[in-house]
Amino acid sequence: MAGPSTGEPRNVSIATFQPIAPAERIATLDVLRGLALLGILLMNMEAFVGPLDLSTSGIDPHWQGVDRWADAFVYLFVQGKFFTLFSLLFGAGFAVMAQRAEVAGRDFNRFYLRRSLGLLGIGLAHALLLWSGDILVAYALLSFLLLPFREAPRGWLPAMGVLAYLAAVGLMLLLGAVVMLMPADALATQAAQAQAAIEAQRQAYGHGTYAQAVLQRLRDFGASLGALLVVGPQVLGMFLIGSWFARSGAIARPADHRRLFAWLRWGALPLGLALMLASAWYQPWLAPGRFDLRSAAAYAASSVAGLLMCLGYLAWGVRWSHALRGLAPAGRMALSNYLGQSLFCTLLFYGYGLGGFEQMGRAWQLLFAVALFAAQVALSRLWLRHFRFGPMEWLWRAITYWRLPPLRRIETDA
């Protein structure tokens, strides 16, 4: 399970380019993926238990007592931080794969296009058949944009990534200014449509049949594609930053980048947290459908805070990667675990399952998420004793390399 300590994958022959063996993995990346997976589950729990459109609206005023503190904790420390971290790690994985293809002397584009198309297919199935909060489709679509940056000078990647990320922030401020020019009746219509969408989700997911839920997912999917206008530049920016972390060797050789990681831990993270606290104080509740310049400013501040805190979390994750190595099995099976979270939670909470929709308090949601993730870590460890990949990772690799990789572990696997 342990990976090498060097930046370049080892044991790659010129004649072959195939799924990475367990002994060739960069262990820190698996630990960080496991950490990000936990954060994503903590963030997504509210969207599993209740309407999706109410899950990213800040500190919901209807929560009281310990539930309100739990909601505030997620908004301040989780929401927008682990989604960006997972995006960064996706970009790092892209760079590692490109390096391996170059060492093997193989055409990377052909493999990568199949990889992106495979992820797109998996994401579409997830978004339409399991849960409408899917991020895989966005990753797949935006991953095609990474190819032109493969030959970009390594030193340019952080600046290009930050500029792309900030472009989304600027666009949100511009949209907020434009909305302020809209007539009052148009704003009222917008708010009514948002409330109607929330009620439609409540009925379809909380009380509807599976077919009704699929139809609602199709509607939500269309809305999510529109959101790519803002989310897309953020994700692409994190892809580019992650590519730099892999290409520079910062993830594999953190000792060579002590000053960078020290600044991220003690500079970027506190600065991001201060900005996040200021944003929450300025506008704690972002009411769905009531978007204005004030809301846009709060969103912009929280987005910048999310970038800074994400990088701080990354630095601490690298620093404590040895202590957190127990998360690595879940990180190696991140795709399977991500999809498994959606399957388990929708069957538990949706109307066509056990019907627990909007029945769990906010604090209990966080405890439930931690317990579910702990179970996934244990199951991942057990699975990887017998198999080289998670089930969905195996499928994705089969599509990428256009052949069936061996699934069962053999004696020589480390």
C-alpha positions as CSV (number, residue, x, y, z in Angstrom):
1,M,0.0,0.0,0.0
2,A,2.9,2.4,0.7
3,G,4.0,4.6,-2.1
4,P,7.5,5.9,-3.1
5,S,9.1,8.9,-1.6
6,T,10.2,10.3,-4.9
7,G,8.3,12.5,-7.4
8,E,8.6,10.2,-10.3
9,P,6.8,6.8,-10.4
10,R,9.2,3.9,-10.5
11,N,9.2,0.6,-12.3
12,V,7.7,2.0,-15.5
13,S,9.1,0.4,-18.6
14,I,9.4,2.1,-22.0
15,A,7.2,-0.6,-23.5
16,T,4.2,-0.3,-21.2
17,F,1.8,2.2,-19.8
18,Q,-0.7,0.5,-17.6
19,P,-2.6,1.0,-14.3
20,I,-0.3,2.0,-11.5
21,A,0.7,-0.8,-9.2
22,P,0.2,-0.5,-5.4
23,A,4.0,-0.2,-4.9
24,E,4.2,2.7,-7.3
25,R,1.6,4.9,-5.6
26,I,2.5,8.2,-3.9
27,A,1.1,7.4,-0.4
28,T,0.5,11.0,0.6
29,L,-1.9,11.5,-2.3
30,D,-4.0,8.6,-1.0
31,V,-4.0,10.0,2.5
32,L,-5.1,13.4,1.2
33,R,-7.8,11.9,-0.9
34,G,-9.1,10.1,2.2
35,L,-9.2,13.3,4.1
36,A,-10.9,15.1,1.3
37,L,-13.5,12.3,1.0
38,L,-14.4,12.8,4.7
39,G,-14.8,16.5,4.2
40,I,-17.0,16.0,1.2
41,L,-19.2,13.6,3.1
42,L,-19.6,16.1,5.9
43,M,-20.5,18.8,3.4
44,N,-22.9,16.6,1.4
45,M,-24.8,15.2,4.4
46,E,-27.3,18.1,4.5
47,A,-28.0,17.5,0.8
48,F,-28.7,13.8,1.3
49,V,-31.0,14.4,4.3
50,G,-32.9,17.4,2.7
51,P,-33.4,19.4,-0.4
52,L,-30.2,19.9,-2.4
53,D,-30.7,23.6,-3.0
54,L,-30.8,24.3,0.8
55,S,-27.5,22.7,1.4
56,T,-25.2,25.6,0.2
57,S,-27.0,28.6,1.6
58,G,-24.9,29.4,4.6
59,I,-25.9,29.1,8.3
60,D,-29.6,28.2,8.0
61,P,-31.6,30.3,10.5
62,H,-34.1,27.4,11.1
63,W,-31.5,25.4,13.0
64,Q,-31.3,26.1,16.8
65,G,-29.0,25.1,19.6
66,V,-26.4,22.5,18.9
67,D,-27.8,22.0,15.4
68,R,-27.1,25.6,14.6
69,W,-23.5,25.2,15.9
70,A,-23.1,22.1,13.7
71,D,-24.4,24.0,10.7
72,A,-22.0,26.9,11.4
73,F,-19.1,24.5,11.8
74,V,-19.7,23.0,8.3
75,Y,-20.1,26.4,6.7
76,L,-17.0,27.8,8.3
77,F,-14.6,24.9,8.2
78,V,-15.9,22.4,5.5
79,Q,-18.1,23.9,2.8
80,G,-16.0,25.0,-0.2
81,K,-12.7,23.8,1.4
82,F,-12.7,20.0,0.7
83,F,-14.4,20.3,-2.6
84,T,-11.5,22.5,-3.7
85,L,-9.0,20.1,-2.1
86,F,-10.5,17.2,-4.0
87,S,-10.3,19.2,-7.2
88,L,-6.6,20.0,-6.5
89,L,-5.9,16.3,-6.0
90,F,-7.6,15.5,-9.3
91,G,-5.2,17.9,-11.0
92,A,-2.3,16.3,-9.2
93,G,-3.4,12.9,-10.5
94,F,-3.5,14.2,-14.0
95,A,0.1,15.4,-13.7
96,V,1.3,12.1,-12.3
97,M,-0.4,10.2,-15.1
98,A,1.2,12.5,-17.7
99,Q,4.6,12.0,-16.2
100,R,4.2,8.2,-16.3
101,A,3.1,8.4,-20.0
102,E,6.1,10.4,-20.8
103,V,8.5,8.0,-19.1
104,A,6.8,5.1,-20.9
105,G,7.1,6.9,-24.2
106,R,3.4,6.4,-24.9
107,D,0.7,8.7,-26.4
108,F,-0.9,10.3,-23.3
109,N,-3.8,12.1,-25.1
110,R,-5.4,8.9,-26.3
111,F,-5.4,7.3,-22.8
112,Y,-6.5,10.6,-21.1
113,L,-9.4,11.1,-23.5
114,R,-10.7,7.6,-22.7
115,R,-10.2,8.3,-19.0
116,S,-12.2,11.6,-19.2
117,L,-15.0,9.9,-21.2
118,G,-15.1,7.0,-18.8
119,L,-15.5,9.5,-15.9
120,L,-18.2,11.4,-17.8
121,G,-20.2,8.1,-18.2
122,I,-19.8,7.3,-14.5
123,G,-20.7,10.8,-13.5
124,L,-23.9,10.8,-15.7
125,A,-25.0,7.5,-14.2
126,H,-24.4,8.9,-10.7
127,A,-26.1,12.2,-11.4
128,L,-29.2,10.7,-13.0
129,L,-29.6,7.4,-11.2
130,L,-28.3,8.0,-7.7
131,W,-27.9,11.7,-6.6
132,S,-28.1,15.0,-8.3
133,G,-25.3,16.6,-6.3
134,D,-22.8,14.9,-8.5
135,I,-19.4,16.6,-9.2
136,L,-17.9,13.9,-11.5
137,V,-19.6,15.3,-14.6
138,A,-18.1,18.7,-14.0
139,Y,-14.7,17.1,-13.4
140,A,-14.9,15.1,-16.6
141,L,-16.0,18.1,-18.8
142,L,-13.3,20.4,-17.3
143,S,-10.7,17.7,-17.5
144,F,-10.6,18.1,-21.3
145,L,-9.4,21.7,-20.7
146,L,-6.4,20.4,-18.8
147,L,-4.7,18.9,-21.9
148,P,-3.6,22.2,-23.4
149,F,-1.9,23.1,-20.1
150,R,0.2,19.9,-20.1
151,E,3.1,21.6,-21.9
152,A,2.7,24.9,-19.9
153,P,5.9,25.9,-18.0
154,R,5.6,24.5,-14.5
155,G,6.2,27.8,-12.9
156,W,3.2,29.3,-14.6
157,L,0.7,26.8,-13.2
158,P,0.1,28.4,-9.8
159,A,-0.5,31.8,-11.2
160,M,-2.8,30.5,-14.0
161,G,-4.7,28.4,-11.4
162,V,-5.2,31.4,-9.1
163,L,-6.3,33.6,-11.9
164,A,-8.8,31.1,-13.1
165,Y,-10.2,30.7,-9.6
166,L,-10.4,34.4,-9.1
167,A,-12.2,34.8,-12.4
168,A,-15.1,32.9,-11.0
169,V,-15.1,35.2,-8.0
170,G,-15.1,38.3,-10.2
171,L,-17.9,36.8,-12.3
172,M,-20.0,36.3,-9.2
173,L,-19.5,39.9,-8.2
174,L,-20.5,41.0,-11.7
175,L,-23.6,38.9,-11.6
176,G,-24.5,40.4,-8.2
177,A,-24.2,43.9,-9.7
178,V,-26.3,43.0,-12.7
179,V,-29.0,41.5,-10.5
180,M,-29.2,44.8,-8.6
181,L,-30.3,46.5,-11.8
182,M,-33.2,44.1,-12.3
183,P,-36.8,45.3,-11.5
184,A,-38.4,44.2,-8.3
185,D,-40.9,42.0,-9.9
186,A,-38.2,40.0,-11.7
187,L,-36.4,39.5,-8.4
188,A,-39.6,38.3,-6.8
189,T,-40.1,35.9,-9.6
190,Q,-36.6,34.6,-9.2
191,A,-37.1,34.0,-5.5
192,A,-40.4,32.2,-6.1
193,Q,-38.8,29.9,-8.7
194,A,-36.0,29.0,-6.3
195,Q,-38.6,28.1,-3.6
196,A,-40.6,26.1,-6.1
197,A,-37.4,24.2,-7.0
198,I,-36.8,23.4,-3.4
199,E,-40.3,22.2,-2.9
200,A,-40.1,20.0,-6.0
201,Q,-36.9,18.4,-4.6
202,R,-38.7,17.9,-1.3
203,Q,-41.6,16.1,-2.9
204,A,-39.6,14.0,-5.4
205,Y,-36.8,12.9,-3.1
206,G,-38.7,12.8,0.2
207,H,-42.0,11.4,-0.9
208,G,-41.7,10.3,-4.6
209,T,-41.1,7.1,-6.3
210,Y,-37.7,6.2,-7.8
211,A,-39.0,7.2,-11.3
212,Q,-40.1,10.6,-9.9
213,A,-36.7,11.1,-8.3
214,V,-34.9,10.3,-11.6
215,L,-37.0,12.9,-13.3
216,Q,-36.2,15.5,-10.7
217,R,-32.5,14.6,-11.0
218,L,-32.7,15.3,-14.7
219,R,-34.1,18.8,-13.9
220,D,-31.4,19.3,-11.3
221,F,-28.7,18.2,-13.7
222,G,-29.7,20.9,-16.2
223,A,-29.4,23.5,-13.4
224,S,-26.0,22.2,-12.4
225,L,-24.7,22.6,-16.0
226,G,-25.7,26.2,-15.8
227,A,-23.8,26.6,-12.5
228,L,-20.6,25.5,-14.4
229,L,-20.3,29.1,-15.5
230,V,-19.1,30.0,-12.0
231,V,-18.0,26.6,-10.6
232,G,-16.0,25.7,-13.8
233,P,-13.3,28.3,-13.5
234,Q,-12.9,27.4,-9.8
235,V,-12.4,23.7,-10.5
236,L,-10.1,24.4,-13.4
237,G,-8.0,26.7,-11.3
238,M,-7.7,24.0,-8.6
239,F,-6.8,21.4,-11.3
240,L,-3.9,23.7,-12.4
241,I,-2.7,24.3,-8.8
242,G,-2.8,20.6,-8.2
243,S,-0.8,19.9,-11.4
244,W,1.9,22.2,-10.0
245,F,2.0,20.4,-6.6
246,A,2.6,17.1,-8.5
247,R,5.0,18.3,-11.2
248,S,7.1,20.2,-8.7
249,G,7.4,17.2,-6.4
250,A,6.0,19.2,-3.5
251,I,3.6,16.3,-2.6
252,A,6.1,13.6,-3.0
253,R,9.1,15.5,-1.5
254,P,7.6,18.0,1.0
255,A,11.0,18.3,2.8
256,D,12.2,20.2,-0.3
257,H,9.4,22.7,0.1
258,R,9.4,23.4,3.8
259,R,9.0,27.2,3.5
260,L,6.0,26.8,1.2
261,F,4.2,24.4,3.5
262,A,5.0,26.5,6.5
263,W,3.5,29.5,4.9
264,L,0.4,27.6,3.9
265,R,-0.1,26.2,7.5
266,W,0.6,29.4,9.4
267,G,-0.2,32.1,6.8
268,A,-2.8,31.0,4.3
269,L,-5.0,28.9,6.7
270,P,-5.4,31.6,9.5
271,L,-5.9,34.3,6.8
272,G,-8.6,32.2,5.1
273,L,-10.3,31.5,8.4
274,A,-10.4,35.2,9.3
275,L,-11.9,36.0,5.9
276,M,-14.4,33.2,6.3
277,L,-15.5,34.5,9.7
278,A,-15.8,38.0,8.3
279,S,-18.0,36.7,5.4
280,A,-20.2,34.8,7.8
281,W,-20.6,37.8,10.1
282,Y,-21.4,40.0,7.1
283,Q,-24.0,37.6,5.5
284,P,-24.5,34.4,7.4
285,W,-27.5,33.2,5.4
286,L,-27.6,33.2,1.6
287,A,-31.3,32.8,1.0
288,P,-32.0,30.7,-2.1
289,G,-33.2,32.9,-5.1
290,R,-32.5,36.2,-3.3
291,F,-29.2,37.0,-4.9
292,D,-27.8,40.6,-4.7
293,L,-24.6,42.4,-4.5
294,R,-24.3,41.8,-0.7
295,S,-24.8,38.1,-1.2
296,A,-22.3,38.1,-4.1
297,A,-19.7,39.9,-1.9
298,A,-20.2,37.3,0.9
299,Y,-19.9,34.5,-1.7
300,A,-16.8,36.0,-3.1
301,A,-15.2,36.4,0.3
302,S,-16.1,32.8,1.2
303,S,-14.7,31.5,-2.1
304,V,-11.3,33.2,-1.5
305,A,-11.3,31.9,2.0
306,G,-12.1,28.4,0.7
307,L,-9.0,28.5,-1.5
308,L,-6.7,29.7,1.3
309,M,-8.1,27.2,3.8
310,C,-8.0,24.4,1.3
311,L,-4.2,25.0,0.8
312,G,-3.8,25.2,4.6
313,Y,-5.6,21.9,5.0
314,L,-3.3,20.4,2.3
315,A,-0.2,21.6,4.1
316,W,-1.4,20.1,7.4
317,G,-2.4,16.9,5.7
318,V,1.0,16.5,4.2
319,R,2.6,17.4,7.6
320,W,0.6,14.7,9.4
321,S,0.3,12.2,6.5
322,H,2.1,9.5,8.5
323,A,-0.3,9.9,11.4
324,L,-3.3,9.9,9.0
325,R,-2.1,6.9,7.0
326,G,-5.1,5.0,8.2
327,L,-7.2,7.1,5.7
328,A,-5.1,5.9,2.7
329,P,-7.3,2.8,1.9
330,A,-10.4,5.0,1.6
331,G,-8.4,7.4,-0.5
332,R,-7.2,4.6,-2.8
333,M,-10.9,3.8,-3.4
334,A,-12.1,7.4,-3.4
335,L,-14.4,7.0,-6.5
336,S,-16.0,3.8,-5.1
337,N,-16.5,5.4,-1.7
338,Y,-17.9,8.6,-3.1
339,L,-20.5,6.7,-5.2
340,G,-21.1,4.4,-2.2
341,Q,-21.9,7.3,0.0
342,S,-24.6,8.4,-2.5
343,L,-26.1,4.9,-2.8
344,F,-26.2,4.3,0.9
345,C,-27.5,7.7,1.9
346,T,-30.2,8.0,-0.8
347,L,-31.5,4.5,0.1
348,L,-31.6,5.5,3.8
349,F,-33.1,9.0,3.4
350,Y,-35.1,9.1,0.2
351,G,-38.8,8.2,-0.1
352,Y,-38.2,5.2,-2.3
353,G,-35.8,3.9,0.4
354,L,-36.3,4.0,4.1
355,G,-37.8,7.5,4.1
356,G,-35.6,9.4,6.5
357,F,-35.8,12.6,4.5
358,E,-35.6,15.7,6.7
359,Q,-35.8,13.5,9.8
360,M,-32.2,13.9,11.1
361,G,-30.9,16.9,13.0
362,R,-27.9,18.8,11.9
363,A,-25.6,17.6,14.7
364,W,-26.7,14.0,14.2
365,Q,-25.9,14.4,10.5
366,L,-22.2,15.1,11.3
367,L,-22.0,12.2,13.7
368,F,-23.6,9.9,11.2
369,A,-21.2,11.1,8.5
370,V,-18.2,10.3,10.7
371,A,-19.5,6.9,11.5
372,L,-20.2,6.1,7.8
373,F,-16.8,7.2,6.8
374,A,-15.2,5.1,9.5
375,A,-17.1,2.1,8.2
376,Q,-15.8,2.9,4.7
377,V,-12.2,3.1,5.9
378,A,-12.6,-0.3,7.5
379,L,-14.3,-1.8,4.4
380,S,-11.7,-0.3,2.1
381,R,-8.9,-1.8,4.2
382,L,-10.6,-5.2,4.0
383,W,-11.3,-5.0,0.3
384,L,-7.7,-4.0,-0.5
385,R,-6.3,-7.0,1.3
386,H,-7.7,-9.1,-1.5
387,F,-8.0,-6.7,-4.5
388,R,-5.7,-4.2,-6.2
389,F,-8.3,-1.6,-6.9
390,G,-11.8,-0.6,-5.7
391,P,-14.6,-1.8,-8.0
392,M,-15.2,1.5,-9.7
393,E,-11.5,2.3,-9.9
394,W,-11.1,-1.0,-11.7
395,L,-13.9,-0.2,-14.1
396,W,-12.4,3.3,-14.8
397,R,-9.0,1.8,-15.4
398,A,-10.5,-0.8,-17.8
399,I,-12.0,2.1,-19.8
400,T,-8.9,4.1,-19.7
401,Y,-6.5,1.4,-20.8
402,W,-9.0,-0.4,-22.9
403,R,-8.3,-3.7,-21.3
404,L,-9.2,-5.5,-18.1
405,P,-6.5,-5.0,-15.5
406,P,-6.0,-7.8,-13.0
407,L,-8.2,-7.2,-10.0
408,R,-7.1,-9.7,-7.4
409,R,-3.9,-9.0,-5.4
410,I,-0.9,-11.3,-6.0
411,E,2.0,-12.1,-3.7
412,T,4.3,-9.4,-5.2
413,D,1.9,-6.5,-4.5
414,A,3.3,-4.4,-1.7
